[in-house]
Amino acid sequence: MSAWLDSQFARLAVLPTTVLMLLVFGLPLLFSLYLSFQGWSPDQALFGGRFTGTDNYQDLLTDPAFVGSLGITFGYTAVTVATELAAGLGLALLLNIDLPWINLFRTALIIPMMITPVVAAFCWKLLLDPDHGIVDYLIGSHIIWLGRPDTALVSVAVVNLWQNAPYVAVLLLAGLRSLPSEPVEAAAIDGASRLQVFWHITLPLLRPYIVVALLLRTIFEFRAFDNIYVMTSGGPADATMVLSMFTYLASFVRFDLSLGAAASWMMLLMSMALCVLFIAVIRRREAL
Amino acid sequence: MTAPSRVGSRRSRLVFAGSVYAALIALTVVFLFPLVWIIGLSLKTRLEIFAMPPVLVWWPTFENYAAVLSSGDFLAAFWNSLVVASGAVLLSMCVGVPAAYAIARFPFRGRSLLFFGLLAMRMLPPIAVLVPMYILFSKLGLTTTRLSVVLAYTTFSLPLVVWIMRGFFEDLPRELEESAWVDGASRAAAFTYVVLPLIRPGLVAVCILSLQLAWNDFLFAAVLTNNATRTLPVLMAAFSGGDTGVDWGGMTASGVLVILPVVIFSFAAQRHLVAGLSSGAVKG
């Protein structure tokens, strides 16, 4: 008995994880794939829907709101990730300089990333309030930041930058601390300027960390929901309607769950493409 | 690697240090001002909150905190948050830690498949899992229960636990449990009595990191709870539905009370923050 237990130890140890994974992840995803080819309403039995082929997908691709949200999601993801990386890299480089009190700044500057996203978004909603908010007071204007289609998405993106640039900074700072110091010292002795050291030595060495930060942020921005839900709920006039928001509204406000399932599967396929890229990059890094 | 502080003359080094400090102070002001302002609002009376120009010097009042803490809504949501977050972490730890150990130590069939599944779980958008999960849970009569939220949270806490713990197990020298096996201990006994006590710091770190993720979640809880079982983020979002209203003091005080535990927790686990963020992509 105990010999059998020992020989099966690994299998028994992963069994609960496998079961839980199938229950909360595998099974639901298979069901939603099935559902996405059905016409189904919540009052019907689980498998009581009607097969409708690719109707749900066709409906989505001909719905201007969905097509618009594709563009908004990709644009929002690209812009937020690019600005977070740029700002995060700048922060990391500053925080990497060994000066007295630097640890104080290292601690202070990562606080925004620790805050519950819903609360952060909510606080910014108050700060950006056109009547009583401090932002409009400080710049002496009366801009309804979150209520105008032309400023809403930018405002949400800036709040997001405030919260997540520190996230990138933490990752890249860890990278900077782990790099070897010899190449920089050698370059300094050879009379290289700070800019040259950064451009020709630090940046290439840091590249693997930048790639990881880039892919992680892309995956997380692609699913953006909390901050947008609180600040604009996808509005005004669909200006901040990202894919998660669209899927949420379709599924849980209009209760068109089979359409929601189709929208989720389109999101899944797109993020799977990102994941494949992610794994490929890590594999290549490990091979190097 | 540290920045090239030995580049340049003494004078240029001083100028460099000065400008670095100036930049750091400016950035700290930019990044922390919003938070400081919100904390300030939470310590003002309603008249002071809406005064124009803003009141900069005032005698802080704790009436907003007293009001929030004496309201049943906040305390109920706090309790729900605590229950579902710790439930999810406990479940994920019990299930995930042995799996992480097996993945780190023993070759078995399907290991890479399991690994890939966990990666997918962590990386795919939660809304995509939530849509079918909501349907299945409602047919089982589980929606609006805290159990449904706990199960939903394992979709992110389980992969996190396995990813991070695998790293900790891999860093542990094999000889320790091998000598226990030689002495006649079973695999399970060696794991329980030799490996687990040694890995305690890792267990604490991963506990804190997944607790933080569960505490911060909004999407799952928003769909799977009702007014009786809602968590703090759901309560906060309900405040902001539509108009922001007039009770800014109560709202900001609630916000501060929601983020206080996570910020404290984060500082406790600061050393392990990077492992949590990258979830296995970068080794500690």
Interface residues (C-beta under 8 A of the other chain):
Chain A: S2 L5 D6 F9 A10 R11 A13 V14 P16 T17 T18 L20 M21 L23 V24 F25 G26 L27 P28 L29 F31 S32 L35 P42 L46 L91 L93 L94 L95 N96 I97 D98 L99 I102 F105 T107 A108 L109 I110 I111 P112 M114 I115 T116 P117 V118 V119 A121 F122 C123 W124 K125 L126 L127 D129 H132 I134 Y137 W162 P166 Y167 V170 L171 A174 G175 L176 R177 S178 L179 P180 S181 V184 E185 A187 A188 A192 S193 R194 V197 T202 L205 Y209 V212 L215 L216 I219 F222 R223 F225 D226 Y229 V230 L243 S244 T247 Y248 S251 F252 L257 G260 A261 S264 W265 M267 L268 S271 M272 L274 C275 F278 I279 I282
Chain B: M1 T2 A3 P4 S5 R6 V7 G8 A17 V20 Y21 A23 L24 L27 T28 F31 L32 P34 L35 W37 I38 L41 I49 F50 M52 P53 P54 L91 C94 V95 G96 P98 A99 Y101 A102 I103 R105 F106 P107 F108 L114 G117 L118 L119 A120 M121 M123 L124 P125 P126 I127 A128 V129 L130 V131 P132 M133 Y134 I135 L136 S138 K139 L151 A152 T154 T155 L158 V162 S186 R187 A188 F191 Q212 W215 N216 F218 L219 A222 V223 L232 P233 M236 A237 F239 S240 T244 W248 M251 T252 G255 V258 I259 V262 V263 S266 F267 Q270 L273 V274 L277 S278 A281 V282
